């Protein structure tokens, strides 16, 4: 290959890098320059993907000695990282409760959204038996046998409008809010610490008012709240702002929808938020069980004081 051919090839690489850099900058700015609209919300739901792409392009820019694209891509990295970090506690250190408390209060919450065939219930039952959670949240669970089986194994439950909360711990009280389609229950630990679990299932035709209603409902609880849900929005969606304004936090990053896509293309749609006083130790995405939504297993620590 002659000098001119090499030069042309180099110019094509630089042009391709500039085009990709421009595209990633524009989509990274979505949700900052403009926030309203379903299309905007769809674009920003893939922020982790944009972060990874920006890092790869940044490394390529260094290799190609393109300082201008390096600076622009560094801005893209800062934007996407900042948006993700500001909407979660992913980058906050969570201490092992076993090392801090004499009698740590650790609970597991399994969240599963069911919209598959009958075999899905068999796989979900196997998943639940294997993980043995303290609380089970089942969304869109319409199979009577499945629900009745969980009622036998979990003595406390609240089932309303295809939202089911099953608990090993006794309810102090429980209820259903028809206005925002949420099930809730109050609990007390052995040493007198009160907390509540609220389960919401937001449909795809969600709106900001619904998020406001759920957030406002949580503010009426005197105790710290664990908000579990099929939100159908990512934590970095502008429609999630009411939850963060109500002092909720989450540490979810890995996506659980749609189940058939590779991890980088999955979006977090089902997860939990917690108030201060309840730490999220871990959230894990389960294996495909036939539903379009992968199950989520969260481990939390309730501060005993």
Secondary structure, DSSP 8 states (H G I E B T S, - for coil): --HHHHHHHHHHHHHHHHHHHHHHHHHHHBTTTB--SHHHHHHHTTHHHHHHHHHHHHHHHHHTT-HHHHHHHHHHHHHHHHHHHHT--TTS----HHHH-TT-EEEEEEEEE--S-HHHHHHHHHHHHHH--SEEEEES---HHHHHHHHHH-SEEEEETTEEEEESS--SEEEEETTTTEEEEEEE-TTS-EEEEEEEE--TT--HHHHHHHHHHHTT-SSEEEEEEE-SS-TTSGGGHHHHHTT-B----S--BSTTS-GGG-B--EEEEE-TTEEEEEEEE----SSSB--EEEEEEE---
